[in-house]
Every structure is written in C-alpha cells, then in structure tokens.
C-alpha cells in the first residue's frame, strides 16, 4: 500500500482507537436503557457494567493522553535573533509549512522539529525547532540552511501524511513514557499495529524534504551537509570524551564552540573524521531513526536537476546576532551547573593535565598500600620493586577484578605504565620542569621546560616495565631529565562509585529492593512502593510521574549516602567470585557467588545470603513491573566482566 492511501488507513486506525471504546460504552448504556424498560434489576446491572467499562477506558485514555513534551535547550527570541528567525521563516514559506513556535539551541549535535501534541498527535499544541550548538560550530551557513530545509520540509508534504507521521511519533513517545502495567501492555499492542501501518509514511515524505534542501541551499551544500552531519556526530563524541571531560575535572567552563571548531578543523582530525563518516555512510550505520540510509539520499540528490546556488561559507553561528557575545552567553546557559569561571583552552588543558598526572601518582601509591608489599611508594622505590620482579603484585589492586584471565598480564603492564608514567610527569610538573600543552590533534602534550622537547611518558616507561633488566637505564634517564626520584603522592581515597543505572524493583529473598548499579558494586535499597501502586502508576499519570521523580532523586543522591540508609546493602565487586545471568521468558535471575570471609568489604545480612555447598550466594530476580533509569544492564555487564556467564532457560535446564 503506497501513496495517500496508507496515510488515510493509518489515520482511520488512529481515529478508531478513540471511537471504538466510546462506541462500546455507548452501546452498553443503550443496552442498559433498553433492558431497564423490562427488568429494572438487569438494567441496573448493565448500567453498572457500562460505568465500570467506561471508568477503565477513561483511566487508560488519561494515562496515554497525558504525555507532554518539555522543550529542551535555550529559547532564541525573535527580537534577539532576527537573522536566524528570518532564515527559518523563509525556508518554512518555501516548504509551505507553518514556522516553529520556538527556536531552541541544545547541546546535542543534531537538528529536529519536536512537536508537543494532544489526542496522540491529532492536534499540535506547540512546535519547537531544536538546533544543536555543535552544528552551529562546524557547519557553514549554506549547510545549515540545507539541514533546516530538510527538517522543516518534513512538515510541508501531504496533510494526511504529515499528520500520520506526527501521530506515529507521539505514539512511540507515549509507549516509552508508560511504566509496566496493563495500560502499557494494551497500548503497546496498538502502538505496534499503528507503527506497522504508519512507518512507511515517513519514507514518502523524505524525498520531498531532500528536494527542498537542494532547492533552497543548492545540491552541493545539501550533499555536503549530510556528510558533515555524520562527521560532526562522530567528532562530538570524541571531543566530549577527550576535551570536555577536562572541564569537569578541574571545575571550569571552556569555550565549547570555538574549541569544537578548532577540533574539527585540525589537520589530523579532519581527514580521519571524514573517512569514518564515509565508512559509516557506506555501511548504512549512520541512521538510527528508521529513515532511509544517507547513501541512498545522497544518490537521489545527485540525480536532481537544480540550478547551482552561491555558497555562503561563513560559519553557521554567523546566523546569530553578534556571535562574539551571543555564543558565549548560550554556552553559559547550556553548560553543566557548578562549573567555575571560563578559562581559555590552553590554561584549562595545562591545569587538567597536571590534575590527571597527580591523580595517577596517587593511584599508584594507593595500589602499593593495598598490595601489602613493603615498598617505598616514591618513584625510586617503585623502580626498585619492578627491578625485583614485583610489578604484578604491586599493581594488582588497581586492576578490574572482572578482567579476562588471559588479558591480566597485558592489563597489568598497561596499568603500571600508565600510573608510573603519570607519577613521572607529576614529579616534573611539580618541579616546574614540564607542563601540559594543548594539541587538538590528540591528547595533551607534555612539554619539557629545558629545550622545549615533547615527552611521551608511555614510550619512556614501557620498555623497562616490560623488561625489568632495563630499569637501571630508565633510572639514569629520569635523573638526566631532573625527575625527583623521591616524589610521591599520598594514597588516593576510595573513589566515589559512579552510578550506571537503576532497576526498580528487583526481588531478593522474597523482598523488593531498588537495585542501583555502580562501577564498583551494587546497592540494594528497600523498595517503598507496593505492587498495587506500581500497577496503578502504569495508568495514572500522577503516580507515574512520581515514580520517575523518585528514580531521578535516587540517581542524583551520592552513592555513599544511599549505602548509609537504613536497610541498605552493598555488594562490592571485589567480593564477587562468579556471576550467572539466567534469561527467563518472564524476566531474568542473577546469581552471584561471593567471597564473604574476614577480608570482604560487602555489607550483606545473613537472610539474603544462601550457603550452597560452602559457597555464599546472592540471587536477584526481575519483576514484571520493573522500571529502569540509565543503563543498568550495561553497567552490570561492565561490572562483572569475564566473571559473568549468560544463559537462557533451555541451557540452564540442560545443566
């Protein structure tokens, strides 16, 4: 089924979602009135049944109709940014679509029209155009025009097709917002049926949107924008991991947009990102929204006949009024709360590099302390211990207990090289013999004060760590560089566990707990919600919102405070010997074999620990009404690592 017929069928199905329950209730009331004329008792029973059915439908409809879209980012008022608004309005006129109610700038590398709707998409309450700051940093004006035209063009097609697509998006968003329960189960079935009918409608709108992009921006700009968008998404992830993380390390805000533009334009980054984007487009892995692959869209654009347009190669943030002041102001509103004054990138990198080296030196001291070896934690003492063949025992406490045994030797070498190299750099920085230098092409450089030569700590330290016979040569080299061999840092305090996700609730020995998954262990908090309340939360928006708010509050609370709450239990990853995740038809079971001797650091009561043939075991099971926050299952996988075996019901039965 193609063309307008599919959109018409989708809308008919959507209208039927409302019409059928109403018709059913009205039919029951009509039966009740008719029966009441002949038998009052039976008529009252039929009327009561109609009221019960109507109440059930009303509760369910209220749950699915209460979903709202909260606009993200920072709003750009028309009087503050007339140039951008004029650009968007001209594209909307060309598309024959209504302009957005608001233009908002977000911190994500994307561009989208987000609609807040009523009646599951049949009516629009608000329309927001979200533009990611990374796009403003890395695109040109012509490329931004092309992407804007493509998004706005999706609203300018056939009226029925646009409405069917909007309803499909609203239905998907509503299903995702519902918690477990009968309402989600029933509405999820309808959502699957509607999506199967309406999903191809978006494909019918895509070509028209791409043609509009070519018409208003030119073929070259439209094709380049598609390719650059993929590169920007890849580059933003790298930029956030390698550079923006430094801001949180030292607590100062950087120049995000100027830094990202320099990052993307660096001679070492630009061709590498372009090649990665080209590969992603060729493999079709660049699209995750269900739309046609970018390679197919580019091929279709190349076939279009369109007059060339003059390119505007100015940076996209040139569409903003006074970008020198407006861009930093937008960054300040989008930046993570709690960061201090803005620092230029060279200064920020210098401070962040020094902080990282100091942390690595402290981690080395901590590993030595936990190892129990009688080793001087200064650099000279570590060199002597490695020369004696104690490297593996020295660094073992710093290794992930979930590592594959076959990788332990290489992991131990890598960890010791990293921490010892960091301690050497820390010693040089403290002695003012070196500093960290910004390099957009890779990690910060360590620059020696004498002669200005760069220093690669990995290349300096690794040969001697791999072959302890080379330690005397490393010792002489460090002395020649002016490294104080008596340099050390106090042992690092036990790091605060970082939350990966929450599962609410799980069952442990017949009791409900909130399971918080961290990078250092599991926290079990007694669950306060009853099963009845959780089932109702799937139907009542107020209860559902309260459940989500409770999970948000748990996620925002420091793990140390949660561990100190009454009834809380702690499963430390260092005490886990093995884990077995059994996937069942209705959920899963996670069995943990524990080392609960006098050296254990877990805090578990005897009532939730089973003794199976002398092995301590804790069993966690999923529940049918569980909610998730973050990525708890990915966190469990990383936490357990090679210690965890995943099995299904069939394989479990065979054993």
Helices and strands as residue ranges (DSSP letters): H 4-36, H 40-65, E 74-76, H 82-95, E 102-106, E 111-118, G 119-121, E 123-132, H 133-138, H 141-153, H 159-177, H 182-217, H 219-239, I 240-244, H 245-250, H 256-265, H 267-283, H 294-303, G 316-319, H 323-334, H 345-371, H 379-387, H 391-395, G 396-398, G 405-407, H 408-430, E 434-437, E 445-448, E 454-455, H 457-466, G 468-470, H 471-481, E 499-508, E 511-518, E 521-526, H 531-537, H 541-556, H 559-563, E 569-572, G 573-575, E 576-584, E 587-594, G 606-608, E 610-612, E 615-630, H 632-640, G 641-643, E 644-648, H 649-654
